[in-house]
Amino acid sequence: MTAELVRGQNHPLSQARLEIRVSAGKPIVAVATIGDEQGKVRDTERVAHPGAPTLSGLEVPRQAAAAHRLAVDLDAMPDTAHRVHVLLALPTGAGGPSRFGAVAAPFVAVTGLDGTELASFTLTGLEAETAVVALELYRRQGAWKVRAVGQGYAGGLAELFADQGLPQAQQLAGAIDDAVAQGLARSVAPPPRTAGGERARQAAAPTPGPDHAGTPYGAQAPQGTTAAHPGYPAGTGPTDPSTPTDPTDPAGPSALIQPSVPAGGPIDYNHPRRRNSAPPPPPPAAPVATPGGPARPVAGDATGWSMDERLYNQVWGMFEDLARTAAAYRSAVDFAESRMDKELEAVLSDPRSRIGGQADAAREAARARHDRLVDEARQAFDRDVAQLAAETDVVEPALPPAYARWDNPVWHGYRVPMEMPMALRLGELHLPESAELRIPMLVRLPLERGLWIDSGRAGSSDGVLRDAHDLRRLAMEAAVAHVARLLAVHPAGEFTVYVIDPAGSGAQTLVPLVQSGVLAAPPAIGAAGVTDVLGTLTRRVDLVQMAVRGGAADALPPGFDTSQNLVVVNDFPHGFDDRAVTQLRYLADEGPDVGVHLMMVADREDAAAYGPLLDPLWRSLLRLTPGPDDHLADPWVGHAWTYEPSLVPPGSQVLQQVLDQVAAARTKHR
């Protein structure tokens, strides 16, 4: 079964000999680098590029083309190879597009030698970048995995190589440009394709953060904010990468050349994998309020195969729009201040103009220019925010339960779903320049990272003003709201929740989950309870991993629980010994790949006695807070976004009503 990856998502590789197939709308350059455990490339001899296409276990194309095949043999990699990065770049000086935002979203697929697709990734959301890290193959505990990266660089290969630690970055980028220029004439456009029986290409919104990151995204827990965002399930590519390699081709799998087409001939950008299906219905037309004015917002005004997917893409399009308009405003203000400082410095540097009316006039003129620039920037920002606010007013009421706030009327008509959800709302995001505009924070499901609900004083902006017990209670309330939503958006029997509460400190907050009967078992208390739950889940991870690696997924024991599992850990590290801590780290690292997820409610300072031992655990989780806090960053410009959790309104009975329906469906399913 093919895994369609999103930014930050990984997938195990069951084969050592692979092909990486790339398709795009214009000729691009394919490069691969071999890095150490930190992903650093030590010298040019670890870079496969058009001028030197072959390394041990790796071969890349010799020219720029609209379709590529890279040959990879993981068993032939040197022992020092821990990470292999697949890079894509636009050729320079060829009269073609100068940025990835001007070409069709590149499509990358990892396949076996027989053409069987193992994983794929569509690089949406690129704009000014001219080079991008598409995929990463990495070695972990003796096994190889692939991760979708999608990190772009506006400075091209030179900037990308420098970021990977290559000392000769500029020189190597120049050598690649020369090699590409020599063979560019042999690269031609892909042939026209008919649209019969294939889905039309989607132009989905780009992929943040907060996991997303992967991140989803997030500034504290994610590993690199450029890949933290959940991603979008859109696929594109003008050619069919599933065409098997011709074994008689003397140039090898990396020398696929497309036949030529007449200049200016049409190119049909169809999804390279999906066949025998009608194109997705177009998004609803957005009527124009007034001639020449902004379009009136419409819920679902984005591409997608379902309304849920359209709304998902639209929400993250709104997030990106707000991020960009805020970045433009801040940049304009910085420019105005910098120019005013320079003008004032010029006045003060001339002794003849330091005093008198001439100096005062120059100062007033500099300040007036500064104020005019700031006012113009603010007007543009306010105009964009007003448009986004109007869109939010339309989108919020149309959201399905998985995406909606707890006070949304959609919950009053809630029914246990029959299909697996696409994403989940964890809270809201906003910026200080527009605190009234809230963007839903959606993460893709199944969760690719565990969650950490911070119960410490640094867990929210007002944490220092609250009592420690009050903070722990608020953190558990947030955790219960997240658990209830996860249970509510999954079909009956497809999501199982365990709770570990060694000291019983969360008993009162857990009452809605316990009394409704939605938990797999009563909350585990004491050392014996901790050992029992963690042992059960650890054995489950081991068993599924062995079955998958051995190609015997159908040989699992009869009655084996195939649902997604979540374990909620309260009051960590109290009541956890060294063995339990090791098991938690194991579940955080290996559990998501086999359907076991971790949610911790803890104060990091409480675990300080363990020293740096627990740092990898905290870094592997997405940190959330029980109150407003500006700890999350977006993957484009690094804004510090304020996060607020999605909580049940005080006095509302919606949570209990939803849990009762979940429990009833769970009982019927059994």
C-alpha positions as CSV (number, residue, x, y, z in Angstrom):
1,M,0.0,0.0,0.0
2,T,1.4,3.4,-1.0
3,A,2.0,6.0,1.7
4,E,1.1,9.5,0.5
5,L,3.3,11.6,2.7
6,V,3.0,15.1,3.9
7,R,5.7,17.4,5.2
8,G,7.5,15.9,8.2
9,Q,5.9,12.5,7.8
10,N,8.1,9.4,7.6
11,H,7.5,5.9,6.4
12,P,9.6,2.7,6.8
13,L,11.4,1.3,3.8
14,S,11.0,-2.5,3.3
15,Q,13.5,-2.7,0.4
16,A,17.2,-1.7,0.0
17,R,17.3,-1.3,-3.8
18,L,15.0,1.6,-4.7
19,E,14.2,4.2,-7.4
20,I,13.3,7.7,-6.6
21,R,11.1,9.1,-9.4
22,V,10.6,12.8,-9.9
23,S,8.3,14.6,-12.2
24,A,7.7,18.4,-12.7
25,G,6.2,20.7,-15.2
26,K,9.6,22.1,-16.4
27,P,13.2,20.8,-16.5
28,I,14.7,20.6,-13.1
29,V,18.0,19.3,-11.7
30,A,18.2,16.3,-9.3
31,V,21.0,16.1,-6.8
32,A,21.6,13.8,-3.8
33,T,23.9,14.2,-0.8
34,I,25.1,11.7,1.8
35,G,25.3,13.0,5.3
36,D,26.3,11.9,8.7
37,E,24.1,11.4,11.8
38,Q,23.5,15.2,12.0
39,G,22.8,15.4,8.3
40,K,26.1,17.3,7.6
41,V,27.9,16.7,4.3
42,R,31.6,16.8,4.9
43,D,33.0,17.1,1.4
44,T,32.1,17.2,-2.3
45,E,32.8,13.5,-2.7
46,R,29.5,12.8,-0.9
47,V,27.4,14.7,-3.4
48,A,26.0,13.0,-6.5
49,H,25.2,15.6,-9.2
50,P,25.1,16.0,-13.0
51,G,28.8,16.5,-13.2
52,A,29.6,13.5,-11.0
53,P,26.4,11.4,-11.0
54,T,27.6,8.2,-9.4
55,L,28.5,7.4,-5.8
56,S,28.6,4.1,-3.9
57,G,24.9,3.1,-3.7
58,L,23.7,6.2,-5.5
59,E,23.2,7.4,-9.0
60,V,21.5,10.6,-10.2
61,P,20.6,11.9,-13.7
62,R,23.2,13.7,-15.8
63,Q,21.0,16.5,-17.0
64,A,18.1,18.7,-16.3
65,A,14.7,17.1,-17.3
66,A,11.0,17.2,-16.5
67,A,11.2,13.6,-15.2
68,H,14.0,11.9,-13.4
69,R,14.9,8.5,-11.9
70,L,17.5,8.2,-9.2
71,A,18.9,4.8,-8.3
72,V,19.5,4.0,-4.7
73,D,21.1,0.9,-3.1
74,L,20.9,1.3,0.7
75,D,23.0,-1.8,1.3
76,A,25.8,-0.4,-0.8
77,M,26.0,2.8,1.2
78,P,29.1,3.4,3.3
79,D,28.9,2.7,7.0
80,T,29.3,6.4,7.7
81,A,26.1,7.2,5.6
82,H,23.2,8.0,7.9
83,R,21.1,10.4,5.8
84,V,20.6,10.7,2.1
85,H,18.9,13.9,0.9
86,V,17.3,14.2,-2.5
87,L,17.6,17.8,-3.8
88,L,15.8,19.5,-6.6
89,A,16.9,22.7,-8.2
90,L,15.9,25.0,-11.1
91,P,18.7,25.3,-13.7
92,T,20.1,28.8,-13.8
93,G,20.6,31.0,-16.9
94,A,18.4,28.9,-19.1
95,G,15.6,31.4,-19.7
96,G,13.2,29.2,-17.8
97,P,11.3,29.8,-14.5
98,S,13.3,31.5,-11.8
99,R,11.4,30.1,-8.9
100,F,9.5,26.9,-8.0
101,G,6.3,28.9,-7.4
102,A,6.1,29.4,-11.2
103,V,6.1,25.6,-12.1
104,A,3.8,22.7,-11.3
105,A,4.3,21.2,-7.9
106,P,7.0,18.6,-8.2
107,F,5.9,15.0,-7.4
108,V,8.4,12.6,-5.9
109,A,7.9,8.8,-5.5
110,V,10.0,6.1,-3.9
111,T,9.5,2.8,-5.7
112,G,10.9,-0.7,-5.8
113,L,12.8,-1.8,-8.9
114,D,9.6,-3.4,-10.2
115,G,7.8,0.0,-10.1
116,T,5.8,-0.7,-7.0
117,E,5.3,2.6,-5.2
118,L,6.2,2.7,-1.6
119,A,5.8,6.3,-0.7
120,S,5.1,9.6,-2.5
121,F,5.2,13.3,-1.8
122,T,3.9,16.4,-3.6
123,L,6.0,19.5,-2.9
124,T,3.2,22.1,-2.6
125,G,3.6,25.6,-1.2
126,L,6.9,26.6,-2.8
127,E,7.2,30.2,-3.9
128,A,10.5,32.1,-4.2
129,E,12.6,29.0,-3.6
130,T,15.0,27.8,-6.4
131,A,16.3,24.7,-4.6
132,V,14.5,22.3,-2.2
133,V,15.3,19.3,-0.1
134,A,12.5,17.0,-1.3
135,L,13.1,13.7,0.6
136,E,15.4,12.3,3.3
137,L,16.3,8.7,3.6
138,Y,17.7,8.1,7.0
139,R,19.0,5.2,9.1
140,R,17.4,4.5,12.5
141,Q,18.3,1.6,14.7
142,G,19.6,-0.4,11.7
143,A,16.5,0.2,9.5
144,W,16.0,2.8,6.8
145,K,13.0,5.2,6.6
146,V,12.0,8.0,4.2
147,R,10.8,11.4,5.4
148,A,9.0,14.1,3.3
149,V,10.9,17.3,3.9
150,G,10.0,20.0,1.3
151,Q,12.4,22.6,2.8
152,G,13.1,25.3,0.2
153,Y,16.0,27.8,-0.3
154,A,15.7,31.0,-2.2
155,G,19.5,31.2,-2.5
156,G,19.5,28.0,-4.6
157,L,21.9,25.1,-4.3
158,A,24.7,27.3,-2.8
159,E,22.6,28.2,0.2
160,L,21.3,24.6,0.5
161,F,24.8,23.1,0.5
162,A,26.0,25.7,3.0
163,D,23.1,24.8,5.3
164,Q,24.2,21.1,5.1
165,G,27.7,22.2,6.3
166,L,29.5,21.7,2.9
167,P,32.6,24.0,3.0
168,Q,32.8,24.3,-0.8
169,A,29.1,25.1,-1.2
170,Q,29.5,28.0,-3.7
171,Q,32.1,26.3,-5.8
172,L,30.1,23.1,-6.1
173,A,26.9,25.0,-7.0
174,G,28.8,26.7,-9.8
175,A,30.2,23.4,-11.1
176,I,26.7,21.9,-11.2
177,D,25.4,24.9,-13.1
178,D,28.2,24.4,-15.7
179,A,27.4,20.7,-16.0
180,V,23.7,21.4,-16.4
181,A,24.3,24.1,-19.0
182,Q,26.3,21.6,-21.1
183,G,23.5,19.1,-21.1
184,L,20.5,21.4,-20.9
185,A,19.9,21.3,-24.7
186,R,19.2,17.5,-24.4
187,S,16.3,18.2,-21.9
188,V,12.9,18.6,-23.5
189,A,9.3,19.1,-22.4
190,P,7.2,16.1,-21.5
191,P,4.8,14.8,-24.2
192,P,1.1,15.9,-24.1
193,R,-1.2,13.5,-22.3
194,T,-4.9,12.9,-22.6
195,A,-7.1,13.5,-19.6
196,G,-9.2,10.4,-20.2
197,G,-9.6,8.3,-17.1
198,E,-7.3,10.4,-14.9
199,R,-7.9,12.9,-12.2
200,A,-7.1,16.5,-12.9
201,R,-4.2,18.1,-11.1
202,Q,-4.9,19.8,-7.8
203,A,-3.5,23.1,-7.0
204,A,-3.7,22.6,-3.2
205,A,-2.7,25.2,-0.7
206,P,0.8,25.0,0.7
207,T,1.8,23.0,3.7
208,P,2.9,24.7,8.7
209,G,4.0,23.8,11.6
210,P,2.7,23.8,14.3
211,D,3.6,19.0,12.8
212,H,3.6,18.7,11.5
213,A,7.3,20.1,11.6
214,G,5.5,17.9,10.6
215,T,4.4,19.3,12.3
216,P,3.2,19.8,12.3
217,Y,5.0,22.9,13.1
218,G,6.1,24.5,16.3
219,A,9.2,26.4,17.5
220,Q,10.0,24.4,20.6
221,A,9.4,20.8,19.9
222,P,9.7,20.4,16.1
223,Q,12.9,19.6,14.5
224,G,13.1,22.4,12.0
225,T,10.2,24.8,11.6
226,T,10.3,24.6,7.9
227,A,8.7,21.2,7.9
228,A,6.4,21.4,10.8
229,H,3.1,22.0,9.1
230,P,0.8,19.0,8.5
231,G,0.6,19.2,4.7
232,Y,-2.0,18.7,2.0
233,P,-3.1,15.6,0.1
234,A,-2.7,16.9,-3.4
235,G,-0.7,15.2,-6.1
236,T,0.7,16.5,-9.3
237,G,3.2,15.7,-12.0
238,P,3.1,15.8,-15.8
239,T,4.5,12.3,-16.4
240,D,3.8,8.9,-15.1
241,P,6.7,7.8,-12.8
242,S,5.3,4.3,-12.5
243,T,6.6,3.4,-16.0
244,P,9.1,0.5,-15.4
245,T,12.7,1.0,-16.0
246,D,14.0,-0.5,-19.3
247,P,16.8,-2.9,-18.2
248,T,18.4,-2.6,-21.6
249,D,18.9,1.1,-21.4
250,P,22.7,1.6,-21.4
251,A,22.3,4.9,-19.6
252,G,20.7,3.3,-16.6
253,P,17.6,4.3,-14.6
254,S,18.8,7.9,-14.2
255,A,18.8,8.7,-17.9
256,L,15.1,8.8,-18.7
257,I,14.6,11.4,-21.5
258,Q,11.2,12.5,-22.6
259,P,10.3,12.7,-26.3
260,S,9.9,16.1,-27.7
261,V,6.7,18.0,-28.4
262,P,6.0,20.9,-30.7
263,A,7.0,24.3,-29.2
264,G,4.2,25.8,-27.3
265,G,2.2,22.5,-27.4
266,P,-0.3,21.8,-24.6
267,I,0.8,19.9,-21.5
268,D,-1.8,18.1,-19.4
269,Y,-0.8,18.2,-15.8
270,N,-2.5,15.0,-14.5
271,H,-1.7,13.3,-11.2
272,P,0.9,10.7,-12.2
273,R,-0.6,7.9,-10.1
274,R,-4.4,8.3,-9.9
275,R,-6.4,6.7,-12.7
276,N,-9.9,5.6,-13.6
277,S,-11.6,8.4,-11.7
278,A,-13.3,11.6,-12.6
279,P,-11.6,15.0,-11.9
280,P,-12.4,16.5,-8.5
281,P,-15.3,18.9,-8.6
282,P,-14.2,22.5,-8.8
283,P,-14.4,24.7,-5.7
284,P,-17.4,26.9,-5.3
285,A,-17.2,30.1,-7.3
286,A,-16.6,33.1,-5.2
287,P,-18.9,35.9,-6.3
288,V,-17.5,39.4,-6.4
289,A,-19.2,41.8,-4.0
290,T,-18.6,44.8,-6.2
291,P,-16.9,45.2,-9.6
292,G,-13.2,45.2,-9.1
293,G,-13.6,44.6,-5.3
294,P,-12.5,41.6,-3.3
295,A,-14.3,38.3,-3.8
296,R,-17.0,37.4,-1.3
297,P,-15.7,34.5,0.9
298,V,-17.2,31.1,0.3
299,A,-16.7,28.1,2.6
300,G,-14.8,25.3,0.9
301,D,-13.3,27.7,-1.6
302,A,-10.2,25.4,-2.2
303,T,-9.4,22.3,-4.1
304,G,-9.9,18.9,-2.7
305,W,-11.7,15.6,-3.2
306,S,-14.2,16.2,-0.4
307,M,-15.6,19.1,1.5
308,D,-13.5,18.2,4.5
309,E,-10.4,18.4,2.4
310,R,-11.4,21.6,0.8
311,L,-12.1,23.2,4.2
312,Y,-8.8,21.8,5.5
313,N,-6.9,23.4,2.6
314,Q,-8.8,26.6,2.9
315,V,-8.0,26.9,6.7
316,W,-4.3,26.5,6.1
317,G,-4.4,28.8,3.1
318,M,-5.8,31.4,5.6
319,F,-3.0,30.7,7.9
320,E,-0.4,31.2,5.2
321,D,-2.1,34.4,4.1
322,L,-2.0,35.9,7.6
323,A,1.6,34.8,8.0
324,R,2.6,36.6,4.8
325,T,0.7,39.8,5.3
326,A,2.1,40.1,8.8
327,A,5.6,39.5,7.5
328,A,5.1,42.2,4.9
329,Y,3.8,44.6,7.5
330,R,6.7,43.9,9.9
331,S,9.2,44.2,7.0
332,A,7.7,47.6,6.0
333,V,7.9,48.9,9.5
334,D,11.5,47.7,9.9
335,F,12.4,49.4,6.6
336,A,10.8,52.7,7.7
337,E,12.6,52.7,11.0
338,S,15.9,51.8,9.4
339,R,15.6,54.5,6.8
340,M,14.7,57.1,9.4
341,D,17.7,56.1,11.5
342,K,20.0,56.5,8.5
343,E,18.5,59.9,7.6
344,L,18.9,61.1,11.2
345,E,22.4,59.8,11.4
346,A,23.2,61.7,8.2
347,V,21.9,64.9,9.8
348,L,23.9,64.4,13.0
349,S,27.1,63.4,11.1
350,D,27.4,66.9,9.6
351,P,28.5,69.4,12.2
352,R,26.9,72.2,10.1
353,S,23.4,70.7,10.3
354,R,23.3,69.5,13.9
355,I,21.7,72.7,15.2
356,G,19.4,75.3,13.9
357,G,16.3,75.2,11.8
358,Q,17.8,73.1,9.0
359,A,18.5,70.2,11.4
360,D,15.0,70.4,12.9
361,A,13.4,70.5,9.5
362,A,15.4,67.4,8.4
363,R,14.4,65.5,11.5
364,E,10.8,66.3,11.0
365,A,10.9,65.3,7.4
366,A,12.5,62.0,8.3
367,R,9.9,61.3,10.9
368,A,7.1,62.3,8.5
369,R,8.4,59.9,5.9
370,H,8.6,57.1,8.5
371,D,5.1,57.7,9.7
372,R,3.7,57.8,6.1
373,L,5.4,54.4,5.3
374,V,4.1,52.8,8.5
375,D,0.6,54.1,8.0
376,E,0.5,52.8,4.4
377,A,1.8,49.4,5.6
378,R,-0.8,49.3,8.4
379,Q,-3.6,50.2,6.0
380,A,-2.6,47.3,3.6
381,F,-2.4,45.0,6.6
382,D,-5.8,46.0,8.0
383,R,-7.3,45.5,4.6
384,D,-5.9,41.9,4.3
385,V,-7.0,41.1,7.9
386,A,-10.5,42.4,7.2
387,Q,-10.7,40.1,4.2
388,L,-9.5,37.1,6.3
389,A,-11.9,37.9,9.1
390,A,-14.7,37.9,6.6
391,E,-13.5,34.5,5.4
392,T,-13.3,33.2,9.0
393,D,-16.9,34.3,9.7
394,V,-18.0,32.1,6.7
395,V,-15.6,29.1,7.3
396,E,-16.1,28.6,11.0
397,P,-19.8,27.7,10.9
398,A,-19.2,25.3,8.0
399,L,-16.5,23.2,9.7
400,P,-17.1,19.6,10.5
401,P,-16.8,18.4,14.2
402,A,-13.1,17.4,13.8
403,Y,-12.3,21.0,12.8
404,A,-14.9,22.9,14.8
405,R,-14.7,24.7,18.2
406,W,-16.6,23.0,21.0
407,D,-19.2,25.9,20.9
408,N,-19.9,25.3,17.2
409,P,-23.6,24.2,16.7
410,V,-22.4,21.3,14.6
411,W,-21.8,19.3,17.8
412,H,-25.5,19.4,18.6
413,G,-26.2,17.2,15.6
414,Y,-23.1,15.0,16.2
415,R,-23.2,11.4,15.2
416,V,-20.3,8.9,15.5
417,P,-18.6,8.9,12.0
418,M,-18.3,6.0,9.7
419,E,-15.0,7.0,8.1
420,M,-11.6,7.8,9.4
421,P,-10.9,11.5,9.9
422,M,-8.5,13.5,7.8
423,A,-7.4,16.1,10.5
424,L,-8.1,17.3,14.0
425,R,-8.4,20.8,15.6
426,L,-6.0,21.3,18.5
427,G,-6.7,24.9,19.2
428,E,-6.4,28.4,17.6
429,L,-3.5,30.6,16.5
430,H,-3.2,34.4,16.3
431,L,-0.6,37.1,16.0
432,P,-0.2,40.2,18.2
433,E,-1.0,42.6,15.3
434,S,-4.4,41.0,14.9
435,A,-5.3,39.2,18.1
436,E,-9.0,39.2,17.2
437,L,-8.4,37.1,14.1
438,R,-8.2,33.4,15.1
439,I,-7.0,30.7,12.7
440,P,-7.9,27.0,13.5
441,M,-4.8,24.9,14.3
442,L,-5.4,21.7,12.4
443,V,-3.1,18.7,12.4
444,R,-3.2,15.6,10.1
445,L,-4.3,12.3,11.4
446,P,-3.0,9.8,12.3
447,L,-0.7,11.8,14.6
448,E,2.9,11.7,13.5
449,R,4.1,13.0,16.9
450,G,2.9,12.7,20.4
451,L,1.5,15.6,22.4
452,W,2.9,17.2,25.5
453,I,0.4,19.4,27.6
454,D,2.6,21.6,29.7
455,S,1.4,21.9,33.2
456,G,4.2,24.1,34.4
457,R,4.3,27.8,35.2
458,A,5.9,28.4,31.9
459,G,3.1,26.6,30.2
460,S,1.2,29.8,29.4
461,S,1.7,33.5,29.4
462,D,-0.4,33.9,32.7
463,G,1.2,30.7,34.3
464,V,3.2,32.7,36.8
465,L,0.0,34.2,38.2
466,R,-1.6,30.8,38.9
467,D,-1.3,28.2,41.6
468,A,0.6,25.1,40.7
469,H,-2.4,22.8,41.4
470,D,-4.6,25.1,39.3
471,L,-2.2,24.8,36.4
472,R,-2.2,21.0,36.6
473,R,-6.0,20.9,36.7
474,L,-6.1,23.2,33.6
475,A,-3.6,21.0,31.8
476,M,-5.7,17.9,32.5
477,E,-8.9,19.7,31.3
478,A,-7.1,20.5,28.1
479,A,-6.0,16.9,27.8
480,V,-9.5,15.5,28.4
481,A,-10.9,17.9,25.7
482,H,-8.3,16.6,23.2
483,V,-8.9,13.0,24.1
484,A,-12.7,13.5,23.7
485,R,-12.3,15.0,20.3
486,L,-10.0,12.2,19.1
487,L,-12.6,9.7,20.3
488,A,-15.4,11.6,18.7
489,V,-13.9,11.9,15.2
490,H,-13.0,8.2,14.8
491,P,-15.4,5.5,13.9
492,A,-16.5,3.1,16.7
493,G,-13.7,0.8,17.7
494,E,-11.0,2.6,15.7
495,F,-9.4,4.6,18.6
496,T,-8.5,3.2,22.0
497,V,-7.5,5.3,25.0
498,Y,-5.5,4.3,28.0
499,V,-4.8,6.6,31.0
500,I,-1.9,6.4,33.4
501,D,-2.4,8.4,36.6
502,P,0.1,7.0,39.2
503,A,-1.0,9.1,42.1
504,G,-4.6,9.6,41.1
505,S,-4.2,13.3,41.1
506,G,-6.3,13.7,37.9
507,A,-9.2,11.6,39.1
508,Q,-11.6,14.4,39.3
509,T,-10.8,15.8,35.9
510,L,-11.0,12.4,34.3
511,V,-14.6,11.8,35.5
512,P,-16.2,12.5,32.1
513,L,-14.0,9.9,30.4
514,V,-14.4,7.3,33.2
515,Q,-18.1,7.6,33.8
516,S,-19.0,7.5,30.1
517,G,-17.0,4.2,29.7
518,V,-15.0,5.3,26.7
519,L,-11.6,4.3,28.1
520,A,-10.1,0.9,27.4
521,A,-9.7,0.3,31.1
522,P,-9.9,2.3,34.3
523,P,-7.0,4.8,34.8
524,A,-3.9,2.9,35.9
525,I,-2.6,3.9,39.3
526,G,0.5,3.0,41.3
527,A,3.7,1.4,40.1
528,A,1.9,-1.8,39.1
529,G,-0.6,0.1,36.9
530,V,2.2,2.0,35.2
531,T,4.1,-1.2,34.5
532,D,1.1,-3.0,33.2
533,V,0.0,-0.4,30.6
534,L,3.4,0.5,29.4
535,G,4.3,-3.2,29.1
536,T,1.2,-3.9,27.1
537,L,1.8,-1.0,24.6
538,T,5.5,-1.7,24.3
539,R,4.7,-5.4,23.4
540,R,2.1,-4.2,20.9
541,V,4.7,-2.0,19.2
542,D,7.2,-4.8,19.1
543,L,4.7,-7.3,17.6
544,V,3.5,-5.0,14.9
545,Q,7.0,-3.9,13.9
546,M,8.1,-7.5,13.6
547,A,5.1,-8.4,11.5
548,V,5.6,-5.4,9.2
549,R,9.3,-6.0,8.8
550,G,8.8,-9.7,8.2
551,G,6.1,-9.0,5.6
552,A,3.6,-10.9,7.7
553,A,1.1,-8.3,8.7
554,D,-1.7,-10.7,8.3
555,A,-0.2,-13.1,10.8
556,L,-1.0,-11.1,13.9
557,P,-2.8,-13.0,16.6
558,P,-6.6,-13.5,16.4
559,G,-8.4,-10.7,18.1
560,F,-5.4,-8.4,17.9
561,D,-6.4,-4.7,18.5
562,T,-5.8,-3.0,15.2
563,S,-7.2,0.4,16.3
564,Q,-5.1,3.5,16.9
565,N,-4.0,3.5,20.5
566,L,-3.4,6.6,22.7
567,V,-1.9,6.5,26.2
568,V,-2.4,9.6,28.4
569,V,0.3,10.0,31.0
570,N,-0.5,12.4,33.9
571,D,1.9,13.9,36.5
572,F,5.1,12.6,34.9
573,P,7.7,11.8,36.2
574,H,6.2,11.1,39.6
575,G,5.7,7.3,40.0
576,F,7.9,6.4,37.0
577,D,11.1,4.4,37.4
578,D,14.0,4.2,34.9
579,R,12.4,1.3,33.1
580,A,9.1,3.2,32.6
581,V,11.0,6.3,31.4
582,T,12.8,4.1,28.8
583,Q,9.5,2.6,27.7
584,L,7.9,6.1,27.3
585,R,10.8,7.2,25.1
586,Y,10.4,4.0,23.0
587,L,6.7,4.7,22.6
588,A,7.3,8.3,21.6
589,D,9.9,7.3,19.0
590,E,8.5,4.1,17.5
591,G,4.8,4.1,18.5
592,P,3.4,6.5,15.9
593,D,4.5,4.4,12.9
594,V,2.5,1.5,14.2
595,G,-0.5,3.3,15.6
596,V,0.5,3.9,19.3
597,H,0.5,7.6,20.3
598,L,1.6,9.4,23.5
599,M,0.0,12.3,25.3
600,M,1.9,13.6,28.3
601,V,0.6,16.0,30.9
602,A,3.7,17.2,32.7
603,D,5.9,20.0,33.9
604,R,9.3,19.8,32.3
605,E,10.9,21.3,35.4
606,D,9.6,18.4,37.5
607,A,11.8,16.1,35.4
608,A,14.9,18.2,35.8
609,A,16.4,15.6,38.2
610,Y,16.8,13.2,35.2
611,G,19.1,15.8,33.6
612,P,19.5,15.6,29.8
613,L,18.2,12.0,29.7
614,L,14.7,13.2,28.9
615,D,15.5,15.9,26.4
616,P,15.0,13.6,23.4
617,L,11.6,12.7,24.8
618,W,10.5,16.3,25.1
619,R,11.8,17.2,21.7
620,S,9.9,14.4,20.1
621,L,6.6,15.7,21.3
622,L,4.5,18.7,20.2
623,R,4.2,21.1,23.1
624,L,0.8,22.5,23.8
625,T,-0.3,24.7,26.7
626,P,-3.5,24.9,28.8
627,G,-3.7,28.7,28.2
628,P,-2.6,31.3,25.7
629,D,1.2,31.1,24.9
630,D,3.3,32.3,22.0
631,H,5.6,29.3,21.7
632,L,4.7,28.1,18.2
633,A,6.4,29.2,15.0
634,D,5.3,29.0,11.3
635,P,7.5,27.4,8.7
636,W,7.8,30.4,6.4
637,V,9.0,33.5,8.3
638,G,9.2,32.2,11.9
639,H,6.4,34.3,13.4
640,A,5.8,33.6,17.1
641,W,2.1,32.5,17.0
642,T,0.0,32.6,20.1
643,Y,-1.7,29.2,20.7
644,E,-4.9,28.8,22.6
645,P,-6.3,25.3,23.3
646,S,-9.7,24.2,22.1
647,L,-11.7,23.8,25.4
648,V,-15.3,23.1,26.2
649,P,-17.2,26.2,27.3
650,P,-17.8,26.3,31.1
651,G,-21.2,24.8,32.0
652,S,-21.6,23.2,28.5
653,Q,-23.0,19.6,28.4
654,V,-21.7,19.0,24.9
655,L,-18.7,17.0,26.0
656,Q,-20.8,14.6,28.0
657,Q,-23.3,14.2,25.2
658,V,-20.6,13.4,22.7
659,L,-18.9,10.9,25.0
660,D,-22.2,9.2,25.7
661,Q,-22.7,8.6,22.0
662,V,-19.1,7.4,21.6
663,A,-19.6,5.0,24.4
664,A,-22.9,3.7,23.0
665,A,-21.3,3.2,19.6
666,R,-18.3,1.5,21.2
667,T,-20.6,-1.0,23.1
668,K,-22.6,-1.8,19.9
669,H,-19.4,-2.3,18.0
670,R,-18.2,-5.0,20.4
